[in-house]
Amino acid sequence: MKRIILVGLVCLAALGSCKNNDEFNINGKVENAGSIKKVELYEMDQLIDSAFLNEDQEFKFRRISPEPNFYTMVIGDKNFLIIARNGDEIDFETDFTDSKNTYSISGSKDSEKIREFNQVSNEYGKIYQDIQATYSQEISKNPAAKDSIFKSLMPQFQQNMDAYSQKALQFGEENKDNLAGFYAVGTIDQSRYESQLIKYAEEVKPKFPKNKAVQSFTDKMMSLKPVSVGQPAPQFELPTPEGKIIKLSDLKGKYVLLDFWASWCAPCRDENPNIVKQYNSFKNKGFTVLGVSLDKGKGAWEKAIADDKLTWTHVSELKEWDGKVSIAYRVESIPSSFLLDPQGKIIAKNLRGAELENFLKKTLN
């Protein structure tokens, strides 16, 4: 009896209550819920629980998670990401009529950090929406100028994305010990910031060994490391349309654009005139192109080469996505390209349009 009384006194000393460290609780309230009657809780993409709003528009979840994990609360057409683990007593409140999806949360430092980052991302999201609105307005005035309008706004769009990405990387670096940092880093373009994300993955992987999202991300980034910037390009040999075997090593001594494309790929065909231009401008300055087609039919491949005036060397396995070379280079979408230095090391990836021209001018002029 004395022991029970002693435990009770300890609980009172700890802010008047004892936490149940074998579960976490989410205590929520939705102001102005309207027709919303139920809140759903997802772990990753799986629905794991739901709770009805009571007469005070409140709801509650009780779940078990020994390790910190991501959960999404779905309220009508709005999603709210939180991080929770056993022992957390999370208080959440939002107004469903708030178009900015603002909310308050306490009881989970990681979730509070996510809310902090969301405030930053919303700022850049607003700029993106403004650019989109400008694009739509300009097209409505002059539909025929769609392409030129897109090109004129693209630098502004990219500048905003780059600024956002730098903020996300900085936030990730400052929060490596919590999942909020991982969440922030996971929102940026993996192809554009591959080197930074590989480094981040190496550092964060041992911190969350049981978290599926973290391990899935780090496994993917580690699989990309062998074909990332700074690595020697994997060697291969493939036939040309005429059946001649070309080895990648045959091109050592030159800067090589290894271009993965296909006749059926519209973005690839759109980019081809730019590659033709750069090839003709720099082929006498130590630059060449090796086209690796993901075509399946030889006829369509050869026709596209002729139609687009692609006068450099071309090779293919004619196996679409199942070719051993595209698999080795982790090609998941096309166009996809790798720029190699004269020693065969990857020095850049997926340079298109003005980016490729600027890189070659800086490197070869």
C-alpha positions in Angstrom: 0.0 0.0 0.0 2.8 2.4 0.9 4.5 1.6 -2.5 1.3 2.6 -4.4 1.1 5.8 -2.5 4.7 6.6 -3.3 4.2 6.0 -7.0 1.2 8.3 -6.9 3.3 11.0 -5.3 5.9 10.6 -8.0 3.3 11.0 -10.7 1.9 14.2 -9.0 5.4 15.6 -8.9 5.8 15.0 -12.7 3.3 17.7 -13.7 0.5 15.9 -12.0 0.3 12.8 -14.3 2.2 9.7 -15.4 2.8 9.0 -19.1 2.1 5.6 -20.6 5.4 4.9 -22.3 3.9 1.9 -24.0 1.8 4.0 -26.4 1.3 7.5 -27.8 -1.8 9.6 -27.7 -3.1 12.2 -30.1 -5.7 14.6 -28.7 -7.2 16.6 -31.5 -9.7 19.3 -32.1 -11.1 20.5 -35.5 -12.8 23.9 -35.3 -15.5 24.6 -37.8 -15.5 21.0 -39.0 -18.8 21.5 -40.9 -19.7 18.2 -42.5 -16.5 16.4 -41.4 -17.4 13.6 -39.0 -14.3 11.5 -39.0 -10.5 11.7 -38.9 -8.3 9.0 -40.5 -4.8 8.1 -39.4 -2.3 6.7 -41.9 1.1 5.1 -41.4 2.9 5.5 -44.7 0.2 4.8 -47.2 -1.8 2.4 -45.0 -4.9 3.4 -43.1 -4.4 2.2 -39.6 -7.1 3.9 -37.6 -10.0 6.3 -37.7 -11.8 8.4 -35.0 -15.2 10.2 -35.0 -15.4 13.8 -33.9 -17.4 14.2 -30.7 -19.9 17.0 -30.0 -17.1 19.3 -29.1 -15.4 18.5 -32.4 -12.6 16.6 -30.6 -11.0 13.2 -31.5 -8.4 10.9 -30.0 -6.0 8.3 -31.2 -4.0 5.8 -29.1 -1.3 3.8 -30.9 1.9 1.9 -30.3 5.2 2.9 -31.9 8.4 2.0 -30.1 10.4 4.0 -32.6 9.6 7.5 -34.0 7.5 7.2 -37.1 5.6 9.2 -39.6 1.8 9.4 -39.4 -0.6 11.4 -41.5 -4.0 12.6 -40.2 -6.5 13.1 -43.0 -9.3 15.5 -42.2 -11.6 15.9 -45.2 -9.3 17.0 -48.0 -6.5 18.1 -45.8 -3.5 16.2 -44.6 -1.4 16.8 -41.5 1.9 15.0 -41.1 3.1 14.2 -37.6 5.9 12.2 -36.0 5.1 10.1 -32.9 6.5 7.5 -30.7 5.6 5.8 -27.4 5.3 8.2 -24.6 4.2 11.2 -26.7 1.1 13.0 -25.5 0.3 15.1 -28.6 -2.2 17.9 -28.6 -3.3 19.0 -32.1 -5.8 21.7 -33.2 -6.8 23.2 -36.5 -9.5 25.3 -38.1 -11.0 23.4 -41.1 -12.0 26.7 -42.7 -8.4 28.0 -42.7 -7.2 27.9 -46.4 -3.6 28.0 -45.3 -3.9 24.8 -43.3 -2.3 26.3 -40.2 -2.4 24.3 -37.1 -1.0 24.1 -33.6 0.7 21.0 -32.2 2.6 20.2 -29.0 3.9 17.1 -27.2 6.1 15.9 -30.0 9.3 17.9 -30.7 9.7 16.3 -34.1 6.1 17.2 -35.1 6.7 20.8 -33.9 9.8 20.9 -36.1 7.8 19.7 -39.1 5.3 22.5 -38.5 8.2 24.9 -38.3 9.6 23.6 -41.7 6.1 23.7 -43.3 6.0 27.5 -42.5 9.2 27.8 -44.6 8.0 25.6 -47.4 4.7 27.5 -47.6 6.6 30.7 -48.3 8.2 29.1 -51.4 5.0 27.4 -52.3 3.3 30.8 -52.5 5.9 32.0 -54.9 5.4 28.8 -57.0 1.6 29.5 -57.1 2.2 33.0 -58.2 4.4 31.8 -61.0 1.8 29.3 -62.0 -0.9 32.0 -61.9 1.2 34.3 -64.2 1.8 31.4 -66.6 -2.0 30.7 -66.8 -2.8 34.4 -67.3 -0.2 34.9 -70.0 -1.4 31.8 -71.9 -5.0 32.9 -71.7 -4.0 36.1 -73.4 -1.8 34.5 -76.0 -2.2 30.7 -76.3 0.1 30.5 -79.4 3.1 31.8 -77.2 2.8 28.9 -74.7 6.4 27.7 -75.3 8.0 31.1 -75.1 6.0 32.0 -72.0 7.2 28.7 -70.4 10.8 29.4 -71.2 10.6 33.0 -69.9 9.2 31.9 -66.6 11.4 28.8 -66.2 14.5 30.7 -64.7 12.2 32.3 -62.1 10.7 28.9 -61.3 14.1 27.2 -61.0 15.5 30.0 -58.9 12.7 29.6 -56.4 13.1 25.8 -56.4 16.9 26.1 -55.8 16.3 28.6 -52.9 13.8 26.2 -51.4 16.1 23.2 -51.8 19.0 25.0 -50.0 16.7 25.8 -47.1 15.5 22.2 -46.9 19.1 20.9 -47.0 20.1 23.4 -44.3 17.1 22.3 -42.1 18.1 18.7 -42.7 21.6 19.3 -41.6 20.4 21.1 -38.5 18.0 18.3 -37.6 19.9 15.1 -38.5 18.9 13.5 -35.2 15.2 13.8 -35.7 12.8 12.7 -38.5 11.8 16.2 -39.2 15.2 16.8 -40.8 14.7 13.7 -42.9 11.2 14.8 -43.9 12.6 18.2 -45.1 15.4 16.7 -47.2 13.0 14.2 -48.7 11.0 17.0 -50.4 13.8 18.1 -52.7 14.6 16.9 -56.3 16.7 13.8 -55.9 18.2 14.0 -59.4 19.3 17.7 -59.0 20.8 17.2 -55.5 21.9 13.7 -55.7 25.4 14.2 -54.3 24.1 16.0 -51.2 21.4 13.4 -50.6 23.8 10.5 -50.9 26.0 12.2 -48.3 22.9 12.8 -46.1 21.8 9.2 -46.5 25.1 7.9 -45.3 25.0 10.0 -42.2 21.3 9.4 -41.3 21.0 5.7 -42.0 22.5 4.5 -38.7 20.3 6.9 -36.7 17.0 5.3 -37.6 17.7 1.6 -38.3 14.1 0.5 -37.8 12.3 3.3 -39.7 11.0 2.0 -43.0 10.9 5.4 -44.8 14.4 6.3 -43.8 15.8 2.9 -44.8 14.0 2.9 -48.1 15.4 6.3 -48.9 18.9 5.5 -47.8 18.9 2.1 -49.7 17.9 4.0 -52.9 20.5 6.6 -52.5 23.2 4.0 -51.8 22.1 2.2 -55.0 22.7 5.5 -56.9 26.2 6.1 -55.5 28.1 3.9 -58.0 26.7 6.2 -60.8 26.8 9.5 -59.0 29.0 12.5 -59.7 32.6 11.7 -58.9 32.4 8.0 -59.6 34.0 6.2 -62.5 31.4 5.4 -65.2 30.6 1.7 -65.3 32.1 0.1 -68.4 30.1 -1.6 -71.1 30.1 -2.6 -74.8 27.1 -2.6 -77.1 26.4 -2.9 -80.8 25.6 0.0 -83.2 22.7 -0.3 -85.7 25.2 -1.9 -88.1 26.3 -4.5 -85.6 29.7 -2.9 -84.7 30.7 -3.4 -81.1 31.5 -0.1 -79.3 33.2 0.0 -75.9 32.7 3.0 -73.6 36.5 2.8 -73.0 37.1 3.5 -76.7 36.0 7.1 -76.0 38.5 7.8 -73.2 40.4 11.0 -73.8 37.3 13.0 -74.7 34.4 14.5 -72.7 31.5 12.2 -73.4 27.8 12.9 -73.1 26.3 9.4 -72.4 22.7 10.0 -73.6 19.9 7.6 -72.7 17.0 8.1 -75.0 14.4 6.4 -77.3 12.5 7.1 -80.5 9.2 6.9 -78.6 10.3 9.4 -75.9 8.9 12.9 -76.8 11.0 14.8 -74.2 14.1 13.1 -75.7 13.2 14.1 -79.2 12.5 17.7 -78.0 16.0 17.8 -76.4 17.8 16.3 -79.5 18.1 19.7 -81.4 20.0 21.1 -78.4 22.4 18.1 -78.3 22.9 18.4 -82.1 23.8 22.1 -81.6 26.3 21.4 -78.8 27.8 18.4 -80.6 28.5 20.5 -83.7 29.9 23.4 -81.6 32.2 21.3 -79.5 33.1 18.1 -81.4 36.4 19.6 -82.5 37.2 20.6 -78.9 37.4 17.2 -77.3 33.6 16.5 -76.9 31.5 13.7 -78.2 28.2 12.0 -77.6 27.3 8.3 -77.2 23.6 7.6 -77.6 22.2 4.6 -75.8 18.7 3.9 -77.0 16.0 2.2 -75.0 14.1 1.3 -78.2 12.8 -2.2 -78.8 12.5 -2.0 -82.6 15.6 -1.4 -84.8 13.6 0.4 -87.5 12.1 3.1 -85.3 15.5 3.6 -83.7 17.3 4.1 -87.0 14.5 6.4 -88.4 14.7 8.6 -85.3 18.5 8.9 -85.7 18.1 9.9 -89.3 15.1 12.3 -88.8 16.8 14.1 -85.9 20.2 14.2 -87.7 22.0 12.6 -84.8 25.4 12.1 -86.4 27.3 10.7 -83.4 27.7 7.1 -82.4 24.6 5.1 -81.3 24.3 1.8 -79.5 21.4 -0.2 -78.0 20.4 -3.6 -76.6 16.9 -3.1 -78.0 15.4 -4.2 -74.7 13.8 -0.9 -73.5 14.1 -0.7 -69.7 15.5 -4.2 -69.3 18.9 -3.6 -70.9 21.8 -4.4 -68.7 23.4 -1.0 -69.3 20.3 1.1 -68.4 19.9 -1.0 -65.3 23.6 -0.6 -64.3 23.2 3.2 -64.7 20.0 3.2 -62.7 18.0 4.8 -65.5 14.4 5.1 -64.4 13.3 7.9 -66.8 14.5 9.4 -70.0 16.0 11.5 -71.2 18.8 10.7 -68.8 22.4 11.7 -69.4 25.9 11.4 -67.8 28.8 13.7 -68.7 32.1 12.0 -68.4 35.6 13.6 -68.3 38.5 12.3 -70.4 39.4 9.8 -67.7 35.9 8.3 -67.7 34.7 9.9 -64.4 31.1 11.2 -64.1 31.3 14.9 -63.7 27.7 15.9 -64.2 24.3 14.4 -64.8 21.1 15.4 -66.7 22.4 18.7 -68.1 19.9 19.9 -70.7 19.2 23.0 -72.7 21.3 26.0 -71.6 22.8 24.1 -68.7 24.6 21.7 -71.1 25.8 24.6 -73.3 27.0 26.7 -70.4 28.9 23.7 -68.9 30.6 22.9 -72.1 31.5 26.5 -72.7 33.0 26.8 -69.3 34.9 23.5 -69.6 36.1 23.5 -73.2 36.5 27.1 -74.2 
